[in-house]
């Protein structure tokens, strides 16, 4: 999505909170996939994705356009939620009650496809080495897990990763290089 369309979408969300459904429809599947590939736990991934979009919904009014795409902002929220999970090793999502009180939000919460789990599981089956790579990836520091997952599982550019993680692009390149070297040595 180009910058002008994203800015228009953000403005629509500010004017009409129900317009956030468009944000959800566009980015839920890729963000859920990112989380699922990091956790390999379907139910946990749904919780973290729900929390990600809840926080995005509640803070969309505070989002200011500074050259960072809405997509990068949402991935940053997801990455922060994942980091909270890994720090705590138990995830306690906030109550969704305040979201349920918003008009039209019940539809948004139930908008995901019934076959979402099957689609993700089929994708995982096609990645024959995914399990071994993931086991070794989890042994790396979180900083390496983040950049490798975003680059190779989510096909994000170094610039996008830089925006998502709020790190210098040179730092991202260095983390990728070091992380891949460590991963190669483990495999």
BELKA-V138766 format. One record per residue. N is the residue number from 1. BURIAL is + if it has 9 or more other ideal C-beta (glycine too) atoms within 8 Angstrom, else -. Layout:
n: {N | N}
burial: {BURIAL | BURIAL}
This chain:
n: {1 | 2 | 3 | 4 | 5 | 6 | 7 | 8 | 9 | 10 | 11 | 12 | 13 | 14 | 15 | 16 | 17 | 18 | 19 | 20 | 21 | 22 | 23 | 24 | 25 | 26 | 27 | 28 | 29 | 30 | 31 | 32 | 33 | 34 | 35 | 36 | 37 | 38 | 39 | 40 | 41 | 42 | 43 | 44 | 45 | 46 | 47 | 48 | 49 | 50 | 51 | 52 | 53 | 54 | 55 | 56 | 57 | 58 | 59 | 60 | 61 | 62 | 63 | 64 | 65 | 66 | 67 | 68 | 69 | 70 | 71 | 72 | 73 | 74 | 75 | 76 | 77 | 78 | 79 | 80 | 81 | 82 | 83 | 84 | 85 | 86 | 87 | 88 | 89 | 90 | 91 | 92 | 93 | 94 | 95 | 96 | 97 | 98 | 99 | 100 | 101 | 102 | 103 | 104 | 105 | 106 | 107 | 108 | 109 | 110 | 111 | 112 | 113 | 114 | 115 | 116 | 117 | 118 | 119 | 120 | 121 | 122 | 123 | 124 | 125 | 126 | 127 | 128 | 129 | 130 | 131 | 132 | 133 | 134 | 135 | 136 | 137 | 138 | 139 | 140 | 141 | 142 | 143 | 144 | 145 | 146 | 147 | 148 | 149 | 150 | 151 | 152 | 153 | 154 | 155 | 156 | 157 | 158 | 159 | 160 | 161 | 162 | 163 | 164 | 165 | 166 | 167 | 168 | 169 | 170 | 171 | 172 | 173 | 174 | 175 | 176 | 177 | 178 | 179 | 180 | 181 | 182 | 183 | 184 | 185 | 186 | 187}
burial: {- | - | - | - | - | + | + | - | + | + | - | + | + | - | - | - | + | + | + | + | + | + | + | + | - | - | + | + | - | - | + | + | + | + | + | + | + | + | + | - | - | + | - | + | + | + | + | + | + | + | + | + | + | + | + | + | + | - | - | + | - | - | + | - | + | - | - | - | + | + | + | + | + | + | + | + | + | + | + | - | + | + | + | + | + | - | - | - | - | - | + | - | + | - | - | + | - | - | + | + | - | - | - | + | + | - | - | + | + | - | + | - | - | - | - | + | - | - | + | + | + | - | + | + | - | - | - | - | - | + | - | - | + | + | - | + | + | - | - | + | - | - | - | + | + | + | + | + | + | + | + | - | + | + | - | + | - | + | - | + | + | + | + | + | + | - | + | - | + | - | + | + | + | - | + | + | - | + | + | + | - | + | + | - | - | - | -}
